[in-house]
Amino acid sequence: MVDPRTLEPSYPTHSQFYADWQERPKPAPAPEPDPDALADVIADEPIPIADSDIDLPTAGTEAARERLASFRDAGLRRYADTRDDLAAAVERPLEAVSRLSPYLAAGAIGIREVWETVTNVRDAVDGDERRNVDKYAFELTWRELYYHLLAHTPDLATANYKQFPDEIAWRTDDADFRAWKRGETGYPLVDAGMRQLERDGYIHNRPRQVVASFLTKHLLLDWRRGAAHFRERLVDHDPAVNPGNWQWVASTGTDSVDVRIFDPVAQAAKYDDTGAFVREYVPELADVPAEAIVEWPTLPADRQAELAPDYPAPIVDRTAAYERAQRVFERALGKRNDG
Ligand SMILES: Cc1cc2nc3c(=O)[nH]c(=O)nc-3n(C[C@H](O)[C@H](O)[C@H](O)COP(=O)(O)OP(=O)(O)OC[C@H]3O[C@@H](n4cnc5c(N)ncnc54)[C@H](O)[C@@H]3O)c2cc1C
């Protein structure tokens, strides 16, 4: 039987980590320190104003606590039902998900405080509300996993977590990388996600997964390039959670199915079927009907030109890119040798 106080230094899957983690005691938030016991290092200068076009969240612990309390009251009990709803993310961005990540990443609020708030609600509700709150608590455990992995695997941001018998034959195409960064790939959900990053310094988790998959699979560009770009742009950049997630999406990290590929068309059909999220960030597609936005990469070129002449054509063929990723990963895994 696993000693409940023991966590392994490495975990191949989140579910194995989760099983051990559940057995661990969860400490309450540490008490506020006695101000007299602290060194007197308060500086007189004001907090510098960031030179950025991004509408940054209000900084500080007070703002973090307000964000947590507001989400606890307005969103937490419906979280599982709204977390992947991209229309809700546009219409009610501070209720559909918590937007706590910048505060957690910056240490403006501690995970123990968040955990205590969430579990207090969880213990007070049942039925459908309980299912929703449980999901939020579960998502926090992904963060715990990546912190745990980084503590034991300091090169999490620079080396594949999973061993491959052969090198992954990443492409090095700079033009494709630039198109991805600018949100000009011709894949509407990918472009909307990348433009959200540019405009807001944040990407909703669903398109975050889709843009990362598109880079590492459809474009076959090294996950480290994408992670480095996120590090520069994200207001919630986190040195454990960013590389952990990039590796998960790239199939080089935990929970590695051989080749994890998010199909950007199927993802749009499932999570943004009205096109609300795409229209919010991609003005070239503002007047295009929802079905055409969803199916965009598969529409004939003349139809695309007629509907949105200013929007870029897809930079890769959806099926050919999918099959190329399959081949390259299967070779790296030693499952085919036709290279
Ligand atoms: C490629 C990629 C890179 C990412 N990089 C970061 C990053 O640098 N910083 C960051 O905080 N999150 C990162 N995430 C995870 C996730 O996208 C964000 O935590 C989430 O979108 C933040 O919004 P929120 O606070 O409203 O999340 P909510 O849905 O409200 O979730 C609440 C909290 O749970 C935690 N959480 C949720 N999903 C994840 C996850 N997949 N992994 C780890 N923790 C999670 C976060 O602390 C989050 O703030 C990344 C995901 C991907 C796919």
The ligand as a Gaussian input file, in Angstrom:
#p B3LYP/6-31G(d) Opt

LIG

0 1
 C       -0.102000      25.009000     -23.684000
 C       -0.641000      25.452000     -22.345000
 C        0.073000      26.337000     -21.565000
 C       -0.421000      26.753000     -20.317000
 N        0.314000      27.648000     -19.588000
 C       -0.164000      28.067000     -18.394000
 C        0.569000      29.007000     -17.614000
 O        1.664000      29.470000     -17.997000
 N        0.034000      29.412000     -16.436000
 C       -1.160000      28.907000     -15.976000
 O       -1.599000      29.302000     -14.885000
 N       -1.858000      28.002000     -16.675000
 C       -1.401000      27.572000     -17.872000
 N       -2.135000      26.647000     -18.584000
 C       -3.295000      25.988000     -17.976000
 C       -4.656000      26.655000     -18.198000
 O       -4.851000      26.971000     -19.544000
 C       -4.801000      27.913000     -17.334000
 O       -4.456000      27.625000     -15.987000
 C       -6.234000      28.450000     -17.344000
 O       -6.696000      28.647000     -18.652000
 C       -6.241000      29.757000     -16.564000
 O       -7.508000      30.374000     -16.575000
 P       -8.430000      30.328000     -15.283000
 O       -7.669000      30.758000     -14.081000
 O       -9.671000      31.044000     -15.592000
 O       -8.694000      28.755000     -15.174000
 P       -9.860000      27.943000     -14.468000
 O      -10.485000      27.062000     -15.491000
 O      -10.736000      28.807000     -13.675000
 O       -9.032000      26.970000     -13.507000
 C       -8.684000      27.368000     -12.178000
 C       -7.224000      27.122000     -11.912000
 O       -6.922000      25.726000     -12.038000
 C       -5.610000      25.570000     -12.534000
 N       -5.659000      24.889000     -13.825000
 C       -6.697000      24.814000     -14.684000
 N       -6.357000      24.086000     -15.781000
 C       -5.064000      23.731000     -15.602000
 C       -4.132000      22.945000     -16.356000
 N       -4.428000      22.416000     -17.550000
 N       -2.900000      22.785000     -15.858000
 C       -2.542000      23.295000     -14.649000
 N       -3.379000      24.031000     -13.890000
 C       -4.616000      24.230000     -14.358000
 C       -5.040000      26.975000     -12.708000
 O       -4.329000      27.333000     -11.535000
 C       -6.288000      27.834000     -12.892000
 O       -6.084000      29.190000     -12.529000
 C       -1.653000      26.228000     -19.849000
 C       -2.380000      25.350000     -20.653000
 C       -1.885000      24.964000     -21.883000
 C       -2.690000      24.006000     -22.723000

